[in-house]
Each structure stands twice: as C-alpha cells, then as structure tokens.
Amino acid sequence: MDQEILDEALEELQATLGDRATPDLSHRIGYSRDWSPRHRSHVDLPDIVVLPKTTDEVVEIVKIAYRHRIPVVPFAGGTGMAGGVAAWKGGIAIETKSLNQVLELDEANMMVTVQAGITIWDLNEELARHGRWFPHQPESKRACTIGASIGCDNDSTFGLRYGKILDVLSNVVMVTGEGEAVRFGRRKAAFTSTGYKLLDLIVGSEGTLGVVTEATLRVFPMPETRLVRGFVCRSLEDGIRALERMLASGLGVESAHLNCRRRLRFYTHAYREKYQKEPEIPDWAEAILFLSFAGDEEVVKFSLEKATRILLDEFAAEGVKEQEMVDGWWASKHSLDFLPFRQKWPDSQRQKKFGAADIGLPIGRVQEAYQGFLDISSRWEQDVLGMTVYNESPNKPTASISFAVFVDDSTEESVANFYRYVREMSAMAVEMEGTMSSYIGDGDRLGGFNELEHGASYTYMKRIKEMFDPGGIFNPGKKFESRWIPTP
Amino acid sequence: MDTNALEQLAEDIYTCNRSRCGFCVADCPVYRVKGFEAYTSRGKMLIARALLEGLIEPSEEVQEILDGCLLCGYCQARCALNNLEVITSLRSRMNQEGLSSPEHQQKVSRIVEEGVLFDRPVPMKREGTTPLYLGCLYQSKPVEARTIISVLERCGLDPLVVEETCCGYFAEAAGFEDDFERIQEKFTEAYGEHADQEILTLCPTCTITLRERYGLKVKHAIVAVAERMEELNPGQLELRATYHDPCHLGRMLGILDEPRDILRALGVELVEMEHNRTFSSCCGGGGGVADTDPDLALEVAKNRIRDALGVGVENLITVCPTCEPTLLRGASRLANETDVFVDVRSLWDLLDEALPQDE
C-alpha cells in the first residue's frame, strides 16, 4: 500500500477511534495469522488495526477505507483453518471482538440479538442465566464469535439436530462496501418467501461482502439431561446406515460424529493419561460412532436404548466399554474441560500442525472417499491423522468430512505439499458430486480453483461481489484468488 | 541472555503459533480492558516469535505491551504451555535492551539497596516459636500486621517475627534478572537461619517466591488458621459475600478451599463470581501494572468489582495485601458510576471480628 494514503487514512481513523486505531507493528503482529497451515514463520501483516465498538464506528471505518480504497479484513477468533483473516494484501484489520454486547434477549420469541463479535461461549454463559442455550457450537467456540460463524459457515457439534448457523439465524446487520449499515434476513421469522434470500449469501461470505456487526439468533430451552455414548462399527458404511435407521425410526439424535479408527487416537489423550493404556477397541472395528441425546430424562433414556438396539441388533456394532474414553472425547469436543483439551491441543501440535481437507460428499460415497484420502495423503507425504464425518444438517445423515493430517510446517515445500493434498482432495470431491469445503471455507486457499465446482454460476458470484463491494476493499485475495492452489 | 532464554522456550512459542486455540483471550483481564490481541498470551507469543526471527526489534511499543501484563497466570491455567515464563523472558529481554520503566527501575533499585519495596514505618518484631514472614506490604502496614498476628495468637499460634528483607519477586517479575540474583543473596543472608523450619507467610506472592525460588518450606497462614477452625468458636457474621481468589494464592498455590471453609465457618453466605477458583480474574494489582499504567490497573479492578455486582453481592472478601487495596480502589471508583458500593474486606478482618478476644 502507498504509505501516504495509509497515513491519511490512519489520521481519519484516529479522529474517529482515538487510540483504538493503531499502526504499531507490535499490534499488527497479533493479527498476522490464524490456524491455517503455513510455514511456521509465515506472517501476513495488516497495515493498521482498528477496534470498533459499535456499528456506527464500523460504518465510519468502511467509509474511510472505501474513500482510500484500502483493504478491510475483519478478524475475530483467529482460529480459522483457511487463512480467511490473512491480510495478505495489507490494509485495515478490524478487531471485531469488542463488538460483544447482548442487545436484546426476546424470551417470548426465543430470540437473542447480539453484536457479532461476542464469542459463542460468552453468549451461552449469558443465555444459561435465563435457562436458554444457543446450539451452533464449533469446537473453537471459546474464541469463535457469532460473526465468524456467519462469515465462515463453520461446523457445529450439534448440527444433526440444529443444523449450522443459517438454521438458527434470522437476520444480520452488515456494513456494505460504501459504508452503509443494512439489515438482511427474515426479521424474527424462521423463513421468508419474499424477495431474494440475501442472508444465505452472507453466510460463508468470509468478509468479502461486508462486515457483519449484529445478528439475531434463535435460542432454545436448556435440555434437562444429556447422554453421550460411543459405538464401534464394522465399517464406516455401517455407521452411516445405522444413523439413517435411527433417524428413520423417529429418534431425535442431537449429535453424531463418525470417526475412522485412526482418528480416534486424537481424542483419547485423556484416557491414556489417566489409565496409562490404550482404550480397548476390537480389532474388527473400523469406525467409532459417537452419539448424544438430550432432553427430558425418560425420553433420552428411551432414545439411547432404541439407538443401542438398532446398532447392536441390526448392524452387529458394540457399545464402547470404557465410558471414560467417551467422556474424554465429549469433553474435548463440547465442554472443553481443561485437562483433555490441554492434552489434545497444544501437545498434539508441538512438532507438526493440524490441517484438514474438509470436503462435503453425497452420503453414499464416504467409504470410497476414505480410500482416496489414504492414497492422496500418501502421495503428498502427509502424516495421516484420520477422518471424522460430521452431521451438519437437521435430522439427516450428511457427510461434512474432516480428512485430517499433521502438516510439517518446517519448510515451504512441506507446507506446499499439504496444499497439493488439499487440491487433489478437492478435485476428488467435485468428481464425486460433492463440494471442496463443507465447513472451513475458501479462505486464501480455494479461490479460483473453486470455479471447478461452480462452473457457470461462478460468474454470478463475481457480479454479486462487485455489487456489495464496488471498491473491492473487502477481504481481497479470498474466494476468487488463491495463494496456495493454482487456478486450473 | 534472554535471546537464549527465549530460544529455550522456542518450542512453546511455535506450538502456540501452531495451535491458535485462543483459550487465553476472552477472559484475560487486560484484554477485557484493552481489546487488542497483543495483550493476550497468544499475542505475546507472536511477538516472542517475531523477536526470535528478527521481524520486530525491542522497542517502547513492545515494552508498553509487556508492562501491561499482570502476570496473573490466567492464560497459563488455560494452556499447556509455559506462558508466564515466556512473558517474563520477554520482559527480561526488554530490560537488557535498556527498555524498562523508570517506575520499575526505581522499585528494583530500592530493593537492591535497602532490601525493602515500601517504607516500613515501625520495625516489626515478635518473640515466638513459628517463623512468620510478613513481607514488604504487611511491613508497611503495621496496624493490619498486628491484627493478623492477634488472629494467629487466638488460633493458638506463636509467631516469631524477625528482621526480614524483600523476597525480590518484583525484580524477577519486572525482568531484572541480575538484580534478582543479588536480592536473593541478601534475603538468604537475612532469613537463611529459618531454612529448616516451616515458615508461615501472609502475602501470596511472597509465599510462592519463598517456596519456588528459595526452596523454603512455607505455609500460608490462612491454611494454618483453616486447620484450627474446628477448635475455635467463632462468632457468626451476618454477611452475604463473594470471595475473590488472589492469583498467587488460588491459581498458583492451589489454596482455594481453605478461605471458603473459613468464611462458611464464620457464617458467611458465600456467592461465587463467574470467574472463580483456578480461573479467577486478577484484581489489577499484579505484574507491576499499577506502577506503569494505573488507569489500566483501575479498569481491571473495576471489572472485578463488576463480576461481584454481576452475581448480586455487595461484599467482597479476599486475603491478599495487594488485592485488598486494589479492589477497594476499583470499588470506590465504580461506585461513582453505579451508585452501588461493593465493600472490600480482608478475611483477616472478619476473623478478627469473629474470633473471641483473649481475656
């Protein structure tokens, strides 16, 4: 960026925000990376960091950025896996986490309106005081904000019952490319048949259409009881078909995660620490299905009994004998109890870094894709961590899949190999009539290459982008451009 | 030097960069006020990496961020890494580059030269059998110190108070490693004769320093009181209150239940704040922040008082000579905004009130 232009913009920003606009390198470094795999020394420095507290302040920031044609990159939890917040074209990083107020809890309509920078964890702590909860919960929820969930369309532990963020989102306020704050969505209704569904466009737009500053969300009564159990299955296919059967039987399953045998190890640190041994998993077991049921105690108990009968009688599965292992998995996934998380997280990434291809597939092609995963990861010398199938749509099995590896981030070439792995996995997904990304997003990795998936509709996407963002300032280098994967 | 110290911590620094879980962010008491990532542990880990790789040089900008850390350990409680060691190494690195605040320099010089952190209005001494290390803060507050000694006497203890020098925690925390070594020598010279005895302590920070840096056998006096509560016959106080865990006492020494047990024994109706026990939130008095950025310390204190108001209590009890005045200041200032004053009291004062006076 031209320094003179940046200086002018900074002066204007500081006139609005005071010391909440800074060009200090020590602050810019804090916004230099997310959780995406890249060389360990990689940094993407924004030129300026700003910290707004209101929608009006965001409007002013965007107006200044538009006037000077300076990139604007919203930054939230910083836990994204696709470089969505990487300010690799410089510009203004907007620290959104100070937009963290609950604006209205409308208990009669079971809705809450929040500033979009509130973390999902903090929102749930507030809701818990009123006996409510918000079920869109990625594993990163302690850091991840509502705005980030909207921007990235990320995953949720409870997707099988409640879906993803769009299923619990009624409207948002977004500041568009010329600095106009506009409410998009369906007011407080759960649906609308009028107009175009612009809210759907915003979900997953990764800050390329505007900056979301407010959101109105559906909340739910806190369930009385929850039971979590694990079952070992004879194949991945069995696990999926058993889940289909449970749902067809009329059961309401709150969450279902199907892990390949290899992936299980990632979730059993707590067990190993406590018992100094590996959990007992039969040799024949190829998959482990974790289920949770929540609601009134008698219903939950009945649901578990019925699910168990289906799994054992119809699919010759077995319950996981060691409940401590299941509890450890659940803690690392949902309650984020400190010890299992600590063991699983930094300690698992001391030498290499977690990375994943997150393709989405038709439900019948999971087994086939798993084989492709083993072949492709081997070709690019990736250290296989394993596969988890997430169910992210209400009341039906879906294949939002994490094909995870540990990435060697010590050299540029080894990181490049990871992105070659992602490229081939993505191409495989398209061949299988699926999608390249089911919860991580394009970020700075799939842009351009994703035309392979979208074909002629890609041109319409570009036009939409131009309409929302005429100055081309919002999160440039994303969606339509990649640094890591060449356009075909 | 500290590049080495930082290099030795490189694995932790890079692991944080790889993990980016952000668990240290939301409830970091400084981040709650400042809002920029740099003030969080993961932000400082990025700065540490940038220093290792020469992307950033030591500067006043960096120093300002490091001086803004309370060293409260909240981040470390959320993490598997040695966050505090990285942060103190960073401070030490700044110090060796000549980047340290005049306020901190002055305090450390005084410890080195006079062996004290604060003025000591009266020499505190008492003949007795069990060594009691008062620490600089209680040495500077003889009235409070005498009250505590009186409580300990009523608990059947016979404290021995002798001349003592500063434990030097502040020098280490502020990054003055060499000075800390000199202070340690002085301390050992003055207090070394009690090295084989169990020493009672009053200040949580001194407790941790005496234990970890001097290898002494120490017991915080409140634990000694808790052990004797069943034998005492305290009066019952009509009080609904919350308890603030001092960072060093609770999170770092694990003394979480004893103060609560005492409060219950005194008939106090205890209400927990949202951030409690291991994940308690700092009062604002840690890390020397109050010296370099008193406004920040005050805002942190006000947030802690807001935590109390958030659970509907107007009495906050704690047991630390730093937390008490810091929180009281926060409570007074916040009262101007809310018209509600949260009274901050020492657990020692409650004990003094409830335990029968000797005839």
Interface residues (C-beta under 8 A of the other chain):
Chain A: R20 T22 D24 L25 S26 H27 I29 G30 Y31 S32 R33 D34 W35 R40 S41 V43 V49 L51 F75 G77 G78 T79 E95 K97 S98 T119 W121 D122 E125 S140 R142 A143 C144 L336 F338 F341 R342 Q343 W345 P346 D347 Q349 R350 K352 K353 F354 D409
Chain B: E11 Y14 T15 C16 N17 R18 S19 R20 C21 G22 F23 V25 A26 G35 F36 E37 A38 T40 R42 G43 L46 I47 R49 A50 E53 L55 I56 S59 E61 V62 I65 A77 R78 C79 A80 L81 E274
